[in-house]
Amino acid sequence: MDLDDDAKWLEWVAEQFEAIAGEDQEIDLEEFKSALKSFFAERFFAVFDADGSGTITLDELLEALKLLIRGSETDKLRFLFQVYDVDGSGSIDSGELRTVLKWCLKESSISLPEEKLDDLTRALFESADADNSGSITFEELRSELERFPEVMENLTISAANWLKPPRALRKNGRPRYLSPAYWQNNSSSLLFLGGYGCVNVLLFACAALRHADAGVWMMLARGCGQCLNFNCVFIVVLMLRRCLTWLRATWAAGVLPLDQNVILHQLVGYVVVVLTAVHTGAHVANFARMSQAKGSYRLWEYLFTTRPGIGWVYGTASLSGLLLQLLIGLMLVCSCPFIRKSGHFEVFYWTHLSYIVIWALLIAHGPNFWKWFVVPGFLFLLEKIVGVALMHIRGLHIVEISLLPSKVTHLVIRRPPFFHYKPGDYVYLNIPVIAKYEWHPFTISSAPEQPGTIWLHIRSLGQWTNQLYEYFSRPCELSNNNPDWLARNQRKTGGSQKWLQKCLLGSSDLDLPVATNEDEMIEILSYTPTGSPGWETASTGIAGRCEEVSGKPDDNRQHCNIKCYMDGPYGTPTRGIFTSEHAVLIGAGIGVTPFASILQSIMYRYRTKQQTSFSQSDTQGKNLKNEEMKLRKVDFIWINRDQKSFEWFVSLLTQLETDQAESDPGGRFLEMHLYMTSALSKNDVKAVGLQMALDLLAKKEKRDSITGLKTRTQPGRPDWNQIFQKLALERRGKVHVFFCGSPALAKVIRAHCEQFGFRFFKEHF
């Protein structure tokens, strides 16, 4: 912070102090502890209470804080030493260090066994106690900190939330949308939107000019009607998932914004609503004008009867138009986030089914709509037929399940020989014993190169996923012949609705399967390696019956033979990862899930590439000729809030580290960067000792204490400027960034990609 920022912060701290202190303008230890809610409150209080009176005045607090933000390096180190010197003896013994490190772990939400805490204490104490005197002096602490220059440079205090200044948003002089980097990195989307807008303008102008002699209201109505012909068809094209997946393998993937199809679908939906409202309003105004003529029909007759004979199907244009206005408006309202994401997802789902009625009304309403609809409608119907056919052909079986930490269910499904997919693809899954007519999307977590089985990892987030976990948590006598517990939880659905959902509905955002709002965005969350597919020994008894795998009680695995169906696979932006030269994979929280299959496939191909460099006759190398991997470097960045979140994925990362060590010792083809945001950073007084101890122990044991990986888990949030500068300096080819996580973080990373000229791809699944 500069001088102005320092002054504002101290002024803000003074206001907070006055709010806490009350009338006496002093804070005692209990008030201080209630404000900080931290073990370090007592230590900070002792340091701030310069006169030892048992209370802190505003002057004492501000004097201490000024010393911390404006004082010398020695002043800051002296403060740190006083915090760690619990008994005030002028030195730090091993017991004091262990106590401080224990509370450092709690402050950072890190859980380690007592033995590991002893190891951390021993590592830091032995390193700092240079003279082996059994205690650490101030000079020894200074010498130890000098080995960590980044700590010395940035040592600050962030004692508690009430001592942190509010973040002021700094706006750049020019909006990012006007920057050349933004236009360069979003050229395909911008050109597509420009072309889309030009088509609408052209269609509107042509239709309006043809009716120029009929008055302005008729020109407006006809122009909007022609645009509606186009948009009501285009909105369907954007959700033809099989066609879009096929296009990803063609040159069109580099020209069309295929990754934005869902966003474009929503945009076109809003355009349809606006055009519908204007079209209807123009016709009403025109009918009002016509009704004023002598001997003409009245306005209500134009709107609510077929007497005027307007329309090519028995004069029903007005009636069908009003119904269309009502259905489209209802669909818009029920598609809003406050409906879709507030526990009423089924309302969104069933109202979206009205697209079938809307198409029928559009054909009856407009004499030319069927000409626009015939080709897209045929493709839509073809996709549904193919989906239903594959659903029955791919009558698969779940042959093994594992119940993992964090309520994650690992499904192993027998893979049919004709089922081909790419890393990062997803499928829609139906398990009749859970819900006969419900389909839900999941990313495939196994690599395409893995033979025999397909893996899905499903975290319990909503009603369907919780039912799945509960089903396999129940005793083994449960079977699909008598799922009484499940019958009580399932929703009652009418026969006609079931038939529609089974035969006419596909897997898209336009026509999603029934699910709660929590199930809307379901993804795989972990990786559990198994020695063999396991289905060869699966139970062959009654379908749906499970038996535990003997000899491995800690794995909590069961063999089973449960019927399931899959629809897909469907492509995602990550399909282009192997055409990249330098790929950067960024996952935030459960956003790591699409990268499970990708990382496995990358290392498989990397090993194959290493082998074929010595033997060109290698059979696997021949199989990869048509899909040669151009990757020269992969950086994997995973950001998690707490330590428990790493359980989902750490076994895969361990295997990847082992594979790289075996195939390319010392190689840096795959670099991992793990961040734990709840952990306090190295430059925080409350965590500096812990992070130094973790670094020392990691160097000694060649393994991170938090995850068990060789890669050190970094505390706090990533410094994106520093990361992207490092990526740019490596010069390993064109950098493509693939992200899956929260929209807020996506904006930050997208802005950095635009700044550094990197291509940015975001999962919209």
N, C-alpha and C positions, 0 to 999 in steps of 0.2 A: 504494500500500500504506500502511496506517496503521502506527502505532508497533509494535503487536503483530506485525503481518505482517513488518515490517522486522526485528524481533528474531529471529523464527523463521527468516527467510531467512538472516540472517547466521550463525545457529547451524548451519543446514544447510550453508552454504558452508564453515564451519569443519570440519565432518565430512568433506566432500569433499576439502578441502585435506589433512587428515591422512591420508586414504586414498591420495592421490597422492604426498605428500611423503616418506613412509617414515620411517626412524629419525632422519634428520638434521633433520626438520621444516622443510626448505627446498626450494623448487622452482627448478630451473635452467631455462634457456631451452628446452632440448630437451623436458623434461617438460611445460613449459607449452604448447609447440607441439603435442605429442602429445595433450594434453587438449583444446585448443581446435580443432585441425585447421583453422586459418584463417590467412589472410595477416595479419590484424590481431593475431595472437598476439605477434609481435615488437614491434609498436607498443604494445600494452597492457603487455607485459612491461617495456618501457623506461620507461613512465609509472609502473607499480607499483613498480619497483625504485628507491625514493627515494634510497637511499644509494649507488647505482651499484656494488654489490658483485657483480653478476652472478647473484644469487639473490634470491628473494622469500620473506620470512618471512610467517607467518600475520598478525602484527601489521601489516606493511606492506600486505598485501592487504585486511585488514578496514578499515584506516584509509582506503585509497583508495575502497573501496566505500561506506563511511559518508559520505564526502565527496560521492559521486555521488548517493546517495539522500536525503541530508539537507542537503547543501551548498546554497549560494546559486546563483543563475543564473550568476553570473560563474565560480564554481568549475566548474560543468558545462561552460561554454563553454571554459574554460581547458583542461580535459581533452580536449575535441574538437579544439581547436587543436593540442595536443601530438601527438595521434594523426595529424593530417594533416601536421604539420611533420616530415617523415621524417628530414631531416638535422640537426634540432635547431638550426637557424640563427636561429630567432625569427621567421621569415616563411615563407610558402608560395609557391613559384614554380610556373610552369605545368607543369614536368616532374613535380614532386611531386604536383600535383593530378591529372595524367593517370594516374600510377601508382596513386594511391589509387582513382580512379574505375574503372580497369580491374579492380582486385580487388573493388571494390564490385559490379561487374557479375557477376563469378564467384560472389560470395557470394549474389547474388540469382538465380542461374541464368538470366541474361539474356545472349543472344548478339547482339552488334551488330558490324558491320564496323568496321575501323580508322578509316575516314573519319567514321563516326558518333560514335565515341569522341572524335575530334578536335573535332567540332562541339560535343559536350557539354562538353568541357574549355574550349573557347573561350567558350561561352555563360556558364558559371559564373564563369570567370576574369575576363572583361570586365565582368560585372555586379558582382563583388566588389571588383575593383581600382579603387577610386573615383578615386585620384590618378594612375592610369596609370603607376605606378612600376615595373611588371613583377613585383611580388610582392604578396601579400595579408598584411596585418598582423592582429594580434588584434582591433584596433578595427574594421578593415574587415570581418572575418568576423562580428563582433557586429552591425554595421549590416546586413549581408546577411541574417543570420538573423532580424533583427527584421522583415523583410518576410514572414516565414513564421511568424505567431504560433502556429499549431498545433504547430510544431516546438519553439518556445521553451517552450510550456506543458508539453509531455509528454516532453522530452528525457530519456531513460533509457539504461541499458546492458543489453544482453542478449548478452554476449560469446560465450557458447557454452552448449551444453546443460548442462554441469556447473555453470555459474553461474546457471542458471535455477531458481528455487524450484519444487518440485512443486506442482501445482495442487490445492488442497483443494476438494472439492465442498461447496458450501453448499446445504443443504436448506431449502426454504421451510417455514414452520410448517404450512401446509395443503396437502395433495396437490392437484395441478391438476385431478384428476378431480372434486373437490368444489367447484370454483369456479363461479360463475354463468356466467362467460364460456365455460367448457368446455361446459356444458349448452346454452348458446345457440347455439354454433357447431357442435355435433354433434347438434342436436335431431332431425334426420331419422333418423340412424343409431340414436340411442338409442330413439326411438319405434318404429322398425322392430324392434329387438332386443326391446323390451318386448312388442310385439305377437306376435313369434315365440315368446317364452317363454310368453305367455298361451295361445296356441294349443296348445302342447305340454302345458301343465298341464291345459287343458280336455279335450283328447283322452285324456290319461292318466286323469283322474278319471272320465270317462264310461265308458271301457272297464273300469276297475277296479270301479266300482260295479255294472256289469252282471253281474260274476262274484263278487260279495261272498259268496255262499253256497258258493263252491268253495274257500275257504281263502285265506290271505294270499299264498302263493306263486303261486297261479293269478291272483290280482288283480294282483300285480306283473308277471307275465309278460304278461298281456293288455294291461295299461296300456302297457308298453314296446313291445309289438307294434303297438299302434295308433299310437303316436308314430313307430315305424319306418316304417309305411305312409306317413305324411306326409313324414318327413325323407328317405327314400330317393327320393322324387319331387321334393321341393323342391331337393335338391342338384343335380338335373339342370336344373331351371328356372333356377338361378343361372348356368348356363353356356350358355344359349341366346343366343349372341352376336348373331345377327341380330335376334331379338326385342328384346333389350336396346338395340341400336343404334336400332331404330325407336322405342322408348319414350323415348329421349333427345330426340326431337323433339316430345314431347307434354307435357302438364301433369304427368305422372307424374315427370318428371325433377326437378321441384322438391319432390317429396314423398318419393320412394323414394331410398335411397342406392345409386344405380346404379353409382357409381364404386367401391363397396366390394364388388362382386360376387365377386371372387376371394377376398378375405378372408372373406366370408360363406360361400363354398363350402368353404373350409378349416375354418371354425368348425362348419358343419353336419356335415362329415366326422367331426370329433372327437365330436360329439354322437351320430352313428350308431354309432361304435365303442363308446361308453359304453353306449348303449341296447342294443346287440347283446350285450355282455357280461352286462348285468343280466338281459336277456330269457333268454339261454341258462342263466345260473346259476339263475334262478327255476324254469325248467322242469326242470333237473337235480334241484334240491331237491324239486320236486313229484313227479318220477318216483321218487326215493329213498323218499319217503313212501308212494307208492302200491305200490311193490315189497314193502313190509313187510306188506301185507295178505295174508291167506291165499288161496291160489289165484291170486295175481296174477303177472304177468310179472316176471322179474328185471330189475334196473337196466340191464344191458348189452343186454337185448332191447328195452327201451324206446328206448335210444340208437342202437343199430346195426342194428336189423332193422325190417321192416315188419309184423311179426306183430301188434303192438297195434292196427294200422289207424288210427293217428293221422295225420290229414292228408286233404285233399280229393282228392289225386292218388295213388291206390294206397297210402295210408298212409305217404307218404315225408316227412312233416313233420320227423321227427327227423334223418334222413339229410341232407335238404336244409339243415336248420338248422345242422348241424355243418359242412357244406361252406361255407355262407355265413359262418360264424364264421371259418373258416380263410382264405377269400379276402379278407374285409374286414380281418382282422388283417394279412395279407400286404400288402395295398394300403396300409395305414397305415404299416407299417414302411418300405416302399419309397418312400413319399412324404416321408419325413423329410429334412431338409437334408443330413445326413451321407451320404445315398445320392444324392440328386438333384443336389447341388452339389459332389460330390467325384469327378467323372469317371465316374460310373455313371448318367448320365441315362437311358440306354436301359433300365436295370432299372426305373426309375420309369415310363417310357413303356409298356413292354410289360405290366407288372403292372396298369397303369391300364386296359388293354384288357379286363381281366376284368369290367368293368362290364356287358358284354353277357351273360356267363354269370351274373352276379349277378342281373340283371333276370329271366332265365329261371328261376333258382332261386327268386326271390321270388314269382313267379307260381305256381310249383308249391308253394311253402311256405305262403303265406297265401291263404286263399280270397277275401279282399277286396282284395288288393293291385292286381289288374288294374283295379278300378274307379278307384283313385287314379291309376293309371299311364296310362290310355287317352288322356287329353287331352295331358299333357306328352309322352308317348311319341309321339303323332301329330306334335306340334310338333317334337320332336327328329328324327323321321324326315323330316319336311318340310324342315327345315333341311339335312339331309344331301343330300336329292334336289336341292334348289335349288343347293347348293354344287357337286355333281357336274355338274349341268346347266350352270351358269355357267362351270365350269372348262373345259368343252368349247366352249361358245359363245365364251368369251373366250380363244380360242387366239391369244395375242398374240405379238409378236416384239420382242426387244431390238434396237434399230436403231442404237444408238451406246453405246460404253462409254468411260470415262476412268479411268485409274489415277492416283489422287491421292496426296499425301503421307500418311504415317502408315498406309499400306496400306489406303486407302479406295478402293472401287470404285464409280464413279458409273454407274448404268444409266439409259439413256433408252429407255423402252418406248412403243411406239405406243399411243395412247389410243383405245379404242373410243368411238363417239359416245354410247352409252348408259351409260357409266361415270361416275357422279356421286359425289362425296365431299365431305367437309367438311375444313377445315384441321385438321391434327393427327391425322387418321384413319390407320389402318394396314391393311396387307393381308398375306395369306400368299402367299408366292412359291414356285413350283416351276419349276426349270430342268432339264429332262430330261437335258441333256448333262452336268450336274454330278451329279445324283442323281435318278433317275427317280421315286422314290416319297417323296421328302422335301419337306416344306413348312416354311417358316420365316417368322416375322413381321418386317415392316419398316415403319417409319413412312414415309408418302409425303412427300417433301421438296419437291415442287413445289406451287404454289398451285392451287386448283381453277379459278381464272380463266385459267390457262395452257392454251391450246388445243393439240390435236395430240399431246402427249406427256405421259407420267408419269415423274417422276424418283424414283429410289431411290438413296440413298447408304449403302453397306454397309462397315463396318469389319471387317477380318479379326481375329476373336476366337476362333473355334473351327474345328473340322474342315471343316464345309461352307463357311464363309466364306473360309477359307484356300484351299480347292480352287477356289473361284470366282476369287479373285485370281490364283492360280497359272495357271488355265486361260487367262485373258486376258493373262498375262505371257509365255506361250509363243509361239513363232513362229507366223506366220499360217497355216502349212499345217495346223495342228490343226483338226480339224472333228469334228462329232458322229458322223461315219461311222467314225472310228477313234480314239477317245479311249483309247489304250492306257494312258497314264499315269493316267487317271482310273479305269479298270477295276481297276487294282491297289490303288487307295485305297478303293473303294466296298465296303460291307459286303454279304455274301451274305444274301439274304432269301428265305425260302420262298415259293412261289406263293400259298398260302392266306393268309399274312400280308400279302403285297402287295395281294391283292384286298380284304382287310378294310380295310387302311389307305387304299386308294384310294376305296372305295365307301361305307364306313360311318363313317369318322372325320372329324370336323370340326376346326376350328381354335380350340381353347380350351385352357385349362390342364387341363381334365378329360381331354382326348384330344389332347395335343400331338403333332406330327410327330416322327419320329426325329431326334434331334440330340444333340450332345455337350452337356455342361453349360455350356460357354462360349457355345454358340449359343442358350441358353435365353432370354437377354435381349439381342437384337440390335436395334440402332437405327441410323438414318442419322447421319452425322457431319459432313457438310460440304455446301457449296453451290458449284457451279461454273457460272456463267452462260455460256450459249452464244448465239451470234448468231441461230441458227435451230434448229428441232427437229432437222434433220439427217437425218431418215429418208427424205426424198424422194429422196436420192441414195444411199441405202443399197444395199449389194450385193444383187443379186437372184440370186446363184449358189446354191451348195449351202447349205442351212440350217446354221448353226453356223460358217460361214466368215467371217473378219473381214478387213478391209483398213484400213490406217492412213489417217488423214485427211491428205491432202497439204497442204504449205504451213504446217503448224502442228506442227513436231516437238516443241516445248516443252510442248504440251498433253497429249502422250501419249494421244491419242484415236484410236479406231478405229470405223469404220462396220462394221456387221455385220447379220446377219439370223437371229437365233437364237430358236428357239421357246421360249415360256415360258407359264406359267399363273398366274393370280392368283385368290385367294379373298378376298372382301371387297367393299367396305371395311367396317371395324368402327370404331365410335365410341369416343372417349376423353373424359375430363372437360373437355378444352379445347374441346369443341363449344359450350360455353356462353359462350365468351369474348366474342362479339359482343353478348351481352345485358348485359355488364358496362358500367359507366360509367368506372371506373378500373381497368385490368387491370395486374397486376404479374406478369411472367413471370420465374421464377427457375430457372436451369439450372446444375447443378454438373457440370463435366467433360463427359462424353458425354450428360449429361442435357439438354444444349441441343438435342438432336436433334428433339424434337417441335415446336420453335418455328420451324423453318425454313419450313415451309409457312404457319404462322400469321402470321409477320412479313411474308412476301410478300403474303399475302391482306389483312392489315390495311392495308398501304401502298397496295395497289391500290384498296381500298374508300375509303380516305381521299382519294386523288387523285380518285376518281369523285365523292365527296361534295363536294369542293371545286369540281369542274367543274359539277356539277348545281346548285350554289348560284347559278351565273350563268345556267344554261340548263336549265330544268325539262323541256325536251323531249329531253334527251340520252337516247339509246337505252340506254346502259349504266345510267343512273340508273333507268330503268323496270324493267330486269331485277333491280334490287336492292330493289324495293318490298316484296317479300314477306319480305325478310331485311335490314331496315334496321339499320345499324350504330349502336349507341348509345354507342360508345366516345368518351370525351372526352379520355382520357389513357392512354398506355401506357408503363410503365417496364420495361425489359428488363435483368435482372441476370444476368451470366454469371461464374461462379467457376471458374477453372482453376488447376491446380497450377503449370504451367510455360509458357514462351513458345511452345513447339512446339505445344501444344494449341490455340492460337488459329488455326493454319493451317486447321483443319477448316471454319471458319465465317466467316472474316474477309471473304471476297469478297462474301458476301451483306450483311453489315453495312455494307460500303463502299457498296454499291448503295443500301441503305436510307437512308444519310446523304445520298447524292446526290439521291435522289428527294425527300426532305424539303426539302432546300435549294432544289430547283427549284420544288416545288409551294407551299411555305410558308416563304420566307426568314425566318429568325429565329424560326420557330415551334418550340414544344417539345411537339408532340403525342407524338412518340416520343423518349424519353430512354434512353440506354444507359449502363450502369454495369458496367465490366469490372474484375475483380479477379484478381490473380496471387498466389497464396498463398505461393509459394516466394520471392517478392521480399520483402526486409526492409522494414518499415514506415518511415515518415518520421521517427519519433521514436527510431529505433535509431541509435546512434553509427556503426555500420558502414555505414549506408545514407543518412544524412541528406544528405551531399554529392551523392550520385547522384540522389536524388529531387528535390533542388533544381535540379540541372542538367537533369533530364528535364522538370521544370515550365517552366523558362526556355526550353528549346529548343522545347517544344510551343507555347508562346505565340508564339514567333518564327516557326516554320514552319507553325503552324495544323494540326499533325498529330502524332500520338503516335509516338514512336520505336520502340516495341515492336511495335505492330500496324499502323501506318500509317493508323489511323483518326483522325478528328477528335476522337473521345472519348478522353480520357486514361485509360490503364490504371492503376488504383490498386494500390499494393503491399499485401500482407498480406491478412488476412481482413476481410470486411465487419463494420462495427459495426451490428448489426441494430437495436439500440435507436435509434441515430441515424437509420437509414434509415426505420424505421417511424414515428418521430416526424415526420419530414419528409413522409412520405406522408399522415399524418393531417392535417397542417397545410395541405396543398395544397387540400383540400376541393374535389376535382374529381368528386365523386360517390361512390357506394358502391365500396369497394375489394375486388376479388376477386384473391386470390393463387393463381397456378398454379405448381406446383413439380414438377420432375423431377430426381431425384438420389438421393443416399444416404439410407437410412432414418434415420441418426443426425442428419443436417442437417435432414431433414424434421421431426423432433421439435422441434428448436430453432425452426424457422420457424413450425410449428403453434402452439407456445406463445406466440410473439409475436403471431400472428394472434388468438389468443384474448384476449390482453391488450388489444389495440387494437380488437377487435370486427370484424376483417376476415374474410371468408369464405376458407376454405382448401381448395384442390383439389390432389390429388396423383395423378400418373400411376402406375397399377398395371400397366402393360403389361409 
